[in-house]
Amino acid sequence: MVIKVFLATSSGSTAIKKKQQDVVGFLEALHVDYTPLDIACNEQNRMWMRQNVPEEKKPTNGIPLPPQIFNDDSYCGDYETFFDAKEDNTVYAFLGLPPPPGSKEAEQEKKAHIMENGTHADYSNTDGAPDDSIEVPVEERNGKAHGQEEQAEDGEAEEEEAAEGDEEKVAEETEEPTEEVTEDTQAAADEEEGQDEEEAEVEEEEVAE
């Protein structure tokens, strides 16, 4: 892929010269390889640029002004769209190039990917296994671990409540028969005591006779 920047080196417009310098200077600062193509001294370059700028991107007079930017034969945009991409940190996307690792644009893409998919695919290697060489943000690791701890605590609390309920139920079932047994035992004791008293009275009567 070759980035082509169509320029007018002998333009008499100060505004056009400034725009061209901004585009070229920014590409050089990013170390992006590009090919400058002069339309002022090369009629072929001028005709190619005018023919390949999409109709909807041309001004009302139908003649696009430099700088115009292409990726091979694919149109990227003019100075205004380039400036917007620069402000939004999306220049590589504007140029149709993959952002280099560590760049702001690469970080933005990673965050957007995580938010869309809800996964950390970028933290895995090509085999799908976690890659220890890639640093996962501490907040994300802690957040995941914290969630697991909360789930474990909730599970333990539910088990304790269930165990307490079972103990209370067993205690109630155990107490009720005890009361019944006590009443039956007392009744039996009273009956035996009455029989003893009757036998004692009978013996006394026999002795008296």
ZADO-1210 file (C-alpha; in nm, 4 decimals, padded with zeros to 6 digits):
<atoms>
<atom x="00.0000" y="00.0000" z="00.0000" code="MET" pos="1"/>
<atom x="00.1343" y="00.3360" z="-00.1038" code="VAL" pos="2"/>
<atom x="00.0024" y="00.6620" z="00.0351" code="ILE" pos="3"/>
<atom x="-00.0156" y="00.9220" z="-00.2389" code="LYS" pos="4"/>
<atom x="-00.0402" y="01.2930" z="-00.1615" code="VAL" pos="5"/>
<atom x="-00.1223" y="01.5161" z="-00.4566" code="PHE" pos="6"/>
<atom x="00.0340" y="01.8606" z="-00.4136" code="LEU" pos="7"/>
<atom x="00.0828" y="02.1815" z="-00.6072" code="ALA" pos="8"/>
<atom x="00.4423" y="02.2861" z="-00.5458" code="THR" pos="9"/>
<atom x="00.4093" y="02.6162" z="-00.7328" code="SER" pos="10"/>
<atom x="00.0669" y="02.7155" z="-00.6023" code="SER" pos="11"/>
<atom x="00.0158" y="03.0870" z="-00.5489" code="GLY" pos="12"/>
<atom x="-00.2398" y="03.0261" z="-00.2742" code="SER" pos="13"/>
<atom x="-00.1044" y="03.0660" z="00.0784" code="THR" pos="14"/>
<atom x="-00.3935" y="02.8619" z="00.2187" code="ALA" pos="15"/>
<atom x="-00.3211" y="02.5675" z="-00.0114" code="ILE" pos="16"/>
<atom x="00.0495" y="02.5785" z="00.0742" code="LYS" pos="17"/>
<atom x="-00.0273" y="02.5739" z="00.4478" code="LYS" pos="18"/>
<atom x="-00.2671" y="02.2807" z="00.4133" code="LYS" pos="19"/>
<atom x="-00.0120" y="02.0849" z="00.2118" code="GLN" pos="20"/>
<atom x="00.2562" y="02.1523" z="00.4742" code="GLN" pos="21"/>
<atom x="00.0253" y="02.0392" z="00.7538" code="ASP" pos="22"/>
<atom x="-00.0525" y="01.7096" z="00.5819" code="VAL" pos="23"/>
<atom x="00.3066" y="01.6326" z="00.4850" code="VAL" pos="24"/>
<atom x="00.4467" y="01.7393" z="00.8225" code="GLY" pos="25"/>
<atom x="00.2027" y="01.5215" z="01.0148" code="PHE" pos="26"/>
<atom x="00.2693" y="01.2152" z="00.7987" code="LEU" pos="27"/>
<atom x="00.6412" y="01.2586" z="00.8511" code="GLU" pos="28"/>
<atom x="00.5919" y="01.2952" z="01.2267" code="ALA" pos="29"/>
<atom x="00.4065" y="00.9622" z="01.2265" code="LEU" pos="30"/>
<atom x="00.6789" y="00.8055" z="01.0112" code="HIS" pos="31"/>
<atom x="00.4210" y="00.7158" z="00.7476" code="VAL" pos="32"/>
<atom x="00.5748" y="00.6510" z="00.4076" code="ASP" pos="33"/>
<atom x="00.4093" y="00.8533" z="00.1322" code="TYR" pos="34"/>
<atom x="00.4705" y="00.9601" z="-00.2242" code="THR" pos="35"/>
<atom x="00.4245" y="01.3281" z="-00.3087" code="PRO" pos="36"/>
<atom x="00.2816" y="01.3836" z="-00.6588" code="LEU" pos="37"/>
<atom x="00.3005" y="01.7320" z="-00.8071" code="ASP" pos="38"/>
<atom x="00.0014" y="01.8399" z="-01.0161" code="ILE" pos="39"/>
<atom x="00.1442" y="02.1819" z="-01.1047" code="ALA" pos="40"/>
<atom x="00.4293" y="02.0484" z="-01.3184" code="CYS" pos="41"/>
<atom x="00.2788" y="01.7148" z="-01.4200" code="ASN" pos="42"/>
<atom x="-00.0387" y="01.7145" z="-01.6248" code="GLU" pos="43"/>
<atom x="-00.0774" y="01.3382" z="-01.5928" code="GLN" pos="44"/>
<atom x="-00.0857" y="01.3626" z="-01.2123" code="ASN" pos="45"/>
<atom x="-00.3406" y="01.6436" z="-01.2333" code="ARG" pos="46"/>
<atom x="-00.5721" y="01.4476" z="-01.4621" code="MET" pos="47"/>
<atom x="-00.5419" y="01.1290" z="-01.2565" code="TRP" pos="48"/>
<atom x="-00.6280" y="01.3160" z="-00.9348" code="MET" pos="49"/>
<atom x="-00.9324" y="01.4875" z="-01.0881" code="ARG" pos="50"/>
<atom x="-01.0630" y="01.1631" z="-01.2365" code="GLN" pos="51"/>
<atom x="-01.0263" y="00.9559" z="-00.9181" code="ASN" pos="52"/>
<atom x="-01.1728" y="01.1941" z="-00.6631" code="VAL" pos="53"/>
<atom x="-01.5337" y="01.0739" z="-00.6117" code="PRO" pos="54"/>
<atom x="-01.7980" y="01.3030" z="-00.7586" code="GLU" pos="55"/>
<atom x="-01.9657" y="01.3551" z="-00.4216" code="GLU" pos="56"/>
<atom x="-01.6321" y="01.4758" z="-00.2788" code="LYS" pos="57"/>
<atom x="-01.5667" y="01.7323" z="-00.5495" code="LYS" pos="58"/>
<atom x="-01.6498" y="02.1020" z="-00.4936" code="PRO" pos="59"/>
<atom x="-01.9370" y="02.2683" z="-00.6738" code="THR" pos="60"/>
<atom x="-01.7127" y="02.3724" z="-00.9638" code="ASN" pos="61"/>
<atom x="-01.6054" y="02.0082" z="-01.0113" code="GLY" pos="62"/>
<atom x="-01.2315" y="02.0781" z="-00.9736" code="ILE" pos="63"/>
<atom x="-01.0762" y="01.9305" z="-00.6544" code="PRO" pos="64"/>
<atom x="-00.7913" y="02.1299" z="-00.5012" code="LEU" pos="65"/>
<atom x="-00.4764" y="01.9908" z="-00.3401" code="PRO" pos="66"/>
<atom x="-00.3899" y="01.8334" z="-00.1099" code="PRO" pos="67"/>
<atom x="-00.5759" y="01.5146" z="-00.2035" code="GLN" pos="68"/>
<atom x="-00.4793" y="01.1872" z="-00.0366" code="ILE" pos="69"/>
<atom x="-00.5033" y="00.8329" z="-00.1749" code="PHE" pos="70"/>
<atom x="-00.4064" y="00.4844" z="-00.0593" code="ASN" pos="71"/>
<atom x="-00.2938" y="00.3331" z="-00.3887" code="ASP" pos="72"/>
<atom x="-00.6052" y="00.3880" z="-00.6024" code="ASP" pos="73"/>
<atom x="-00.8435" y="00.4210" z="-00.3070" code="SER" pos="74"/>
<atom x="-00.9491" y="00.7723" z="-00.2178" code="TYR" pos="75"/>
<atom x="-00.8866" y="00.8726" z="00.1462" code="CYS" pos="76"/>
<atom x="-00.9932" y="01.2364" z="00.1513" code="GLY" pos="77"/>
<atom x="-00.8937" y="01.6004" z="00.1281" code="ASP" pos="78"/>
<atom x="-00.7456" y="01.8338" z="00.3872" code="TYR" pos="79"/>
<atom x="-01.0707" y="01.8828" z="00.5802" code="GLU" pos="80"/>
<atom x="-01.1335" y="01.5116" z="00.6314" code="THR" pos="81"/>
<atom x="-00.7661" y="01.4598" z="00.7127" code="PHE" pos="82"/>
<atom x="-00.7850" y="01.7337" z="00.9760" code="PHE" pos="83"/>
<atom x="-01.0955" y="01.5752" z="01.1312" code="ASP" pos="84"/>
<atom x="-00.9212" y="01.2378" z="01.1514" code="ALA" pos="85"/>
<atom x="-00.6203" y="01.4067" z="01.3101" code="LYS" pos="86"/>
<atom x="-00.8393" y="01.5646" z="01.5772" code="GLU" pos="87"/>
<atom x="-01.0123" y="01.2315" z="01.6481" code="ASP" pos="88"/>
<atom x="-00.6868" y="01.0289" z="01.6593" code="ASN" pos="89"/>
<atom x="-00.8079" y="00.8181" z="01.3655" code="THR" pos="90"/>
<atom x="-00.5471" y="00.9108" z="01.1018" code="VAL" pos="91"/>
<atom x="-00.4430" y="00.5496" z="01.0418" code="TYR" pos="92"/>
<atom x="-00.8034" y="00.4488" z="00.9811" code="ALA" pos="93"/>
<atom x="-00.8378" y="00.7480" z="00.7501" code="PHE" pos="94"/>
<atom x="-00.5336" y="00.6315" z="00.5545" code="LEU" pos="95"/>
<atom x="-00.6477" y="00.2687" z="00.5534" code="GLY" pos="96"/>
<atom x="-00.3436" y="00.1584" z="00.7523" code="LEU" pos="97"/>
<atom x="-00.3267" y="-00.0576" z="01.0669" code="PRO" pos="98"/>
<atom x="-00.2285" y="00.1518" z="01.3707" code="PRO" pos="99"/>
<atom x="00.1088" y="00.0628" z="01.5214" code="PRO" pos="100"/>
<atom x="00.1074" y="-00.1050" z="01.8644" code="PRO" pos="101"/>
<atom x="00.1153" y="00.1426" z="02.1503" code="GLY" pos="102"/>
<atom x="-00.0373" y="00.4283" z="01.9531" code="SER" pos="103"/>
<atom x="-00.3446" y="00.6126" z="02.0801" code="LYS" pos="104"/>
<atom x="-00.5443" y="00.4835" z="01.7875" code="GLU" pos="105"/>
<atom x="-00.4480" y="00.1231" z="01.8663" code="ALA" pos="106"/>
<atom x="-00.5540" y="00.1686" z="02.2288" code="GLU" pos="107"/>
<atom x="-00.8872" y="00.3141" z="02.1186" code="GLN" pos="108"/>
<atom x="-00.9507" y="00.0183" z="01.8895" code="GLU" pos="109"/>
<atom x="-00.8682" y="-00.2249" z="02.1701" code="LYS" pos="110"/>
<atom x="-01.1099" y="-00.0552" z="02.4103" code="LYS" pos="111"/>
<atom x="-01.3821" y="-00.0428" z="02.1455" code="ALA" pos="112"/>
<atom x="-01.3320" y="-00.4141" z="02.0726" code="HIS" pos="113"/>
<atom x="-01.3627" y="-00.5031" z="02.4418" code="ILE" pos="114"/>
<atom x="-01.6766" y="-00.2927" z="02.4857" code="MET" pos="115"/>
<atom x="-01.8442" y="-00.4455" z="02.1806" code="GLU" pos="116"/>
<atom x="-01.7629" y="-00.8099" z="02.2522" code="ASN" pos="117"/>
<atom x="-01.7385" y="-00.8072" z="02.6292" code="GLY" pos="118"/>
<atom x="-01.4257" y="-01.0212" z="02.6101" code="THR" pos="119"/>
<atom x="-01.0522" y="-00.9796" z="02.6352" code="HIS" pos="120"/>
<atom x="-00.9621" y="-01.1425" z="02.3058" code="ALA" pos="121"/>
<atom x="-00.6729" y="-00.9016" z="02.2665" code="ASP" pos="122"/>
<atom x="-00.5133" y="-01.0512" z="02.5770" code="TYR" pos="123"/>
<atom x="-00.4862" y="-01.3971" z="02.4200" code="SER" pos="124"/>
<atom x="-00.2311" y="-01.5347" z="02.1792" code="ASN" pos="125"/>
<atom x="-00.3056" y="-01.6821" z="01.8370" code="THR" pos="126"/>
<atom x="-00.3975" y="-02.0181" z="01.9936" code="ASP" pos="127"/>
<atom x="-00.6709" y="-01.8563" z="02.2034" code="GLY" pos="128"/>
<atom x="-00.4863" y="-01.9182" z="02.5303" code="ALA" pos="129"/>
<atom x="-00.4074" y="-01.6260" z="02.7641" code="PRO" pos="130"/>
<atom x="-00.0809" y="-01.4620" z="02.6735" code="ASP" pos="131"/>
<atom x="00.1250" y="-01.3854" z="02.9846" code="ASP" pos="132"/>
<atom x="00.3355" y="-01.1406" z="02.7872" code="SER" pos="133"/>
<atom x="00.0332" y="-00.9122" z="02.7447" code="ILE" pos="134"/>
<atom x="-00.0450" y="-00.7048" z="03.0502" code="GLU" pos="135"/>
<atom x="-00.4091" y="-00.7084" z="03.1500" code="VAL" pos="136"/>
<atom x="-00.5218" y="-00.3927" z="03.3337" code="PRO" pos="137"/>
<atom x="-00.5184" y="-00.4375" z="03.7107" code="VAL" pos="138"/>
<atom x="-00.8688" y="-00.2969" z="03.7435" code="GLU" pos="139"/>
<atom x="-01.0056" y="-00.5648" z="03.5127" code="GLU" pos="140"/>
<atom x="-00.8297" y="-00.8460" z="03.6971" code="ARG" pos="141"/>
<atom x="-00.9441" y="-00.7123" z="04.0347" code="ASN" pos="142"/>
<atom x="-01.2957" y="-00.6547" z="03.9084" code="GLY" pos="143"/>
<atom x="-01.3253" y="-01.0127" z="03.7897" code="LYS" pos="144"/>
<atom x="-01.1744" y="-01.1529" z="04.1094" code="ALA" pos="145"/>
<atom x="-01.3970" y="-00.9308" z="04.3222" code="HIS" pos="146"/>
<atom x="-01.7039" y="-01.0572" z="04.1403" code="GLY" pos="147"/>
<atom x="-01.6009" y="-01.4170" z="04.2042" code="GLN" pos="148"/>
<atom x="-01.5455" y="-01.3443" z="04.5754" code="GLU" pos="149"/>
<atom x="-01.8921" y="-01.1886" z="04.6052" code="GLU" pos="150"/>
<atom x="-02.0497" y="-01.4921" z="04.4385" code="GLN" pos="151"/>
<atom x="-01.8640" y="-01.7260" z="04.6756" code="ALA" pos="152"/>
<atom x="-01.9716" y="-01.5236" z="04.9811" code="GLU" pos="153"/>
<atom x="-02.3337" y="-01.5216" z="04.8661" code="ASP" pos="154"/>
<atom x="-02.3223" y="-01.8988" z="04.8196" code="GLY" pos="155"/>
<atom x="-02.1770" y="-01.9545" z="05.1697" code="GLU" pos="156"/>
<atom x="-02.4415" y="-01.7275" z="05.3258" code="ALA" pos="157"/>
<atom x="-02.7208" y="-01.9211" z="05.1559" code="GLU" pos="158"/>
<atom x="-02.5749" y="-02.2535" z="05.2750" code="GLU" pos="159"/>
<atom x="-02.5508" y="-02.1232" z="05.6344" code="GLU" pos="160"/>
<atom x="-02.9132" y="-02.0013" z="05.6281" code="GLU" pos="161"/>
<atom x="-03.0297" y="-02.3370" z="05.4924" code="ALA" pos="162"/>
<atom x="-02.8345" y="-02.5230" z="05.7636" code="ALA" pos="163"/>
<atom x="-02.9816" y="-02.3049" z="06.0398" code="GLU" pos="164"/>
<atom x="-03.3323" y="-02.3644" z="05.9060" code="GLY" pos="165"/>
<atom x="-03.2766" y="-02.7426" z="05.9077" code="ASP" pos="166"/>
<atom x="-03.1476" y="-02.7314" z="06.2671" code="GLU" pos="167"/>
<atom x="-03.4519" y="-02.5353" z="06.3872" code="GLU" pos="168"/>
<atom x="-03.6849" y="-02.7764" z="06.2106" code="LYS" pos="169"/>
<atom x="-03.5147" y="-03.0799" z="06.3679" code="VAL" pos="170"/>
<atom x="-03.5261" y="-02.9156" z="06.7114" code="ALA" pos="171"/>
<atom x="-03.9006" y="-02.8491" z="06.6832" code="GLU" pos="172"/>
<atom x="-03.9712" y="-03.2055" z="06.5720" code="GLU" pos="173"/>
<atom x="-03.7629" y="-03.3387" z="06.8620" code="THR" pos="174"/>
<atom x="-03.9329" y="-03.1217" z="07.1273" code="GLU" pos="175"/>
<atom x="-04.2921" y="-03.2148" z="07.0425" code="GLU" pos="176"/>
<atom x="-04.2618" y="-03.5928" z="07.1062" code="PRO" pos="177"/>
<atom x="-04.0818" y="-03.5162" z="07.4331" code="THR" pos="178"/>
<atom x="-04.3812" y="-03.3246" z="07.5650" code="GLU" pos="179"/>
<atom x="-04.6154" y="-03.6108" z="07.4692" code="GLU" pos="180"/>
<atom x="-04.3888" y="-03.8673" z="07.6317" code="VAL" pos="181"/>
<atom x="-04.3751" y="-03.6596" z="07.9489" code="THR" pos="182"/>
<atom x="-04.7550" y="-03.6351" z="07.9706" code="GLU" pos="183"/>
<atom x="-04.7973" y="-04.0094" z="07.9105" code="ASP" pos="184"/>
<atom x="-04.5328" y="-04.0877" z="08.1719" code="THR" pos="185"/>
<atom x="-04.7015" y="-03.8619" z="08.4289" code="GLN" pos="186"/>
<atom x="-05.0382" y="-04.0228" z="08.3662" code="ALA" pos="187"/>
<atom x="-04.8900" y="-04.3705" z="08.4090" code="ALA" pos="188"/>
<atom x="-04.7214" y="-04.2628" z="08.7308" code="ALA" pos="189"/>
<atom x="-05.0458" y="-04.1215" z="08.8701" code="ASP" pos="190"/>
<atom x="-05.2286" y="-04.4428" z="08.7812" code="GLU" pos="191"/>
<atom x="-04.9676" y="-04.6583" z="08.9527" code="GLU" pos="192"/>
<atom x="-04.9800" y="-04.4339" z="09.2600" code="GLU" pos="193"/>
<atom x="-05.3606" y="-04.4743" z="09.2746" code="GLY" pos="194"/>
<atom x="-05.3307" y="-04.8520" z="09.2534" code="GLN" pos="195"/>
<atom x="-05.0728" y="-04.8513" z="09.5339" code="ASP" pos="196"/>
<atom x="-05.3042" y="-04.6502" z="09.7568" code="GLU" pos="197"/>
<atom x="-05.5968" y="-04.8867" z="09.6909" code="GLU" pos="198"/>
<atom x="-05.3819" y="-05.1919" z="09.7714" code="GLU" pos="199"/>
<atom x="-05.2631" y="-05.0250" z="10.0904" code="ALA" pos="200"/>
<atom x="-05.6214" y="-04.9557" z="10.2014" code="GLU" pos="201"/>
<atom x="-05.7200" y="-05.3155" z="10.1286" code="VAL" pos="202"/>
<atom x="-05.4305" y="-05.4460" z="10.3385" code="GLU" pos="203"/>
<atom x="-05.5224" y="-05.2132" z="10.6260" code="GLU" pos="204"/>
<atom x="-05.8824" y="-05.3395" z="10.6210" code="GLU" pos="205"/>
<atom x="-05.7663" y="-05.6991" z="10.6224" code="GLU" pos="206"/>
<atom x="-05.5380" y="-05.6338" z="10.9177" code="VAL" pos="207"/>
<atom x="-05.8167" y="-05.4608" z="11.1051" code="ALA" pos="208"/>
<atom x="-06.0436" y="-05.7589" z="11.0600" code="GLU" pos="209"/>
</atoms>
